[in-house]
């Protein structure tokens, strides 16, 4: 029976270790993606070419490459990795018998959990702000794409001014035009 407990304990320790490693790999992937997209942003700025997001797994495929989108991708990847790490720590804490904890370990786990949770909270607020900024800026771009080019405005002439009241009272013709026709 004790061998079964040791085997289960060993399997759980390995699972937690792999869970922590996976969360760390997600974080490294997010950083690598941000570095790649930032380098492409520099090339885009220097050459005037337009690129699309590369390796972005949290955004729509073929999204335009912007600094906001690069920051959004990084923030989402960091938030996901933090969530994974907090979940692994929580499971590890719940499955470990209470008599095996030392106060120093508990203080350390509470501090790490608080730091990760606080970082995830503020990262979520930052992500929402970036998403709002992206929506607002893409909304303006869409408006500009659908606008027709404006022609030069005609210079107003004083003789052809028609007011709403004049238009309604004279059956669609202004009083000034009627006076001009009589002369």
C-alpha positions in Angstrom: 0.0 0.0 0.0 2.8 2.4 0.8 4.5 1.7 -2.5 1.2 2.8 -4.2 1.3 6.0 -2.2 4.9 6.6 -3.1 4.2 5.9 -6.8 1.2 8.3 -6.8 3.2 10.9 -5.0 6.1 10.5 -7.5 3.6 10.8 -10.5 2.0 14.0 -9.0 5.4 15.6 -8.4 6.4 14.9 -12.0 3.1 16.2 -13.3 3.5 19.4 -11.3 7.1 19.7 -12.6 5.8 19.3 -16.2 3.0 21.8 -15.6 5.5 24.4 -14.3 7.7 23.7 -17.3 4.8 24.0 -19.7 3.8 27.4 -18.2 7.4 28.6 -18.5 7.5 27.4 -22.2 4.3 29.4 -22.9 6.0 32.4 -21.4 9.2 31.9 -23.5 7.1 31.4 -26.7 5.2 34.7 -25.9 8.4 36.6 -25.5 10.0 35.1 -28.6 6.8 36.1 -30.6 7.0 39.6 -29.2 10.7 40.0 -30.2 10.0 38.6 -33.7 7.1 41.0 -34.3 9.0 43.9 -32.8 11.9 43.3 -35.2 9.4 43.2 -38.0 7.9 46.5 -36.8 11.4 48.1 -37.0 11.8 46.8 -40.6 8.3 48.0 -41.4 9.1 51.4 -40.0 12.4 51.7 -41.8 11.2 50.4 -45.2 7.6 51.5 -45.3 6.5 47.9 -46.1 3.4 46.4 -44.4 3.6 43.1 -42.6 1.2 40.9 -40.8 1.5 39.4 -37.3 3.7 36.4 -37.1 3.1 33.4 -34.8 0.2 35.2 -33.2 -2.1 32.6 -31.8 -4.4 34.8 -29.7 -5.5 37.1 -32.6 -7.2 36.7 -35.9 -5.1 35.2 -38.7 -3.4 37.9 -40.9 -3.9 40.7 -38.5 -1.9 43.8 -39.4 1.4 44.3 -37.5 1.2 47.1 -35.1 2.8 47.8 -31.7 -0.6 47.5 -30.0 -1.2 44.1 -31.5 2.4 43.0 -30.5 1.8 44.1 -26.9 -1.6 42.4 -26.9 -0.2 39.1 -28.0 2.6 39.3 -25.4 0.1 40.3 -22.6 -2.2 37.4 -23.5 0.6 34.9 -23.5 2.0 36.1 -20.2 -1.5 36.1 -18.6 -2.0 32.5 -19.8 1.4 31.3 -18.5 0.7 33.0 -15.2 -2.7 31.3 -15.0 -1.0 28.0 -15.6 1.6 28.5 -13.0 -0.9 29.7 -10.4 -3.1 26.6 -11.1 -0.1 24.2 -10.8 0.9 25.9 -7.5 -2.7 25.7 -6.2 -3.0 22.0 -7.1 0.4 21.3 -5.5 -0.7 23.0 -2.3 -4.0 21.2 -2.2 -2.6 17.7 -2.7 0.3 18.0 -0.3 -0.6 17.0 3.3 -0.7 19.8 5.7 1.8 18.4 8.1 4.5 18.5 5.4 4.4 22.3 5.1 6.9 24.5 7.0 6.0 28.1 7.7 8.7 29.4 5.4 7.3 27.3 2.6 3.8 28.6 3.2 5.0 32.2 3.3 6.9 31.7 0.1 3.9 30.1 -1.7 1.6 32.9 -0.5 4.0 35.5 -1.7 4.5 33.9 -5.1 0.8 33.4 -5.5 0.1 37.0 -4.6 2.7 38.3 -7.0 1.4 36.1 -9.8 -2.2 36.9 -9.1 -1.6 40.7 -8.9 0.5 40.6 -12.1 -2.3 38.7 -13.9 -4.9 41.2 -12.6 -3.1 44.3 -13.8 -2.1 42.5 -17.0 -5.8 41.9 -17.6 -6.6 45.6 -17.2 -3.7 46.5 -19.6 -5.0 43.9 -22.1 -8.5 45.4 -22.0 -7.1 48.9 -22.6 -5.0 47.7 -25.5 -8.0 45.9 -27.1 -10.0 49.1 -26.7 -7.3 51.1 -28.4 -7.0 48.6 -31.2 -10.8 48.6 -31.8 -10.9 52.4 -31.8 -7.9 52.8 -34.2 -9.2 50.1 -36.6 -12.7 51.7 -36.5 -11.1 55.0 -37.7 -9.2 53.2 -40.4 -12.4 51.5 -41.6 -14.1 54.9 -41.7 -11.3 56.4 -43.8 -11.4 53.4 -46.2 -15.1 53.9 -47.0 -15.0 57.7 -47.3 -15.2 59.1 -50.7 -12.6 61.6 -51.6 -13.8 65.1 -50.9 -14.0 67.5 -53.8 -13.0 71.1 -53.3 -15.8 72.9 -51.8 -17.5 75.4 -54.1 -17.1 79.0 -53.1 -20.3 80.4 -51.7 -22.0 83.1 -53.8 -24.2 85.7 -52.2 -26.8 85.7 -54.9 -27.8 82.1 -54.7 -28.3 81.6 -51.0 -31.4 79.7 -50.2 -32.8 79.3 -46.7 -35.1 76.5 -45.6 -37.9 79.1 -45.0 -37.5 80.6 -48.4 -37.6 77.1 -50.0 -40.8 76.1 -48.3 -42.6 79.4 -48.7 -42.0 79.9 -52.4 -42.8 76.3 -53.5 -39.2 75.3 -53.9 -37.8 78.6 -55.2 -36.2 81.3 -53.2 -37.5 84.8 -53.1 -34.2 86.1 -54.2 -34.3 84.0 -57.4 -37.8 85.3 -58.0 -36.6 88.9 -57.7 -33.7 88.2 -60.0 -36.0 86.8 -62.7 -38.3 89.8 -62.5 -35.3 92.2 -63.1 
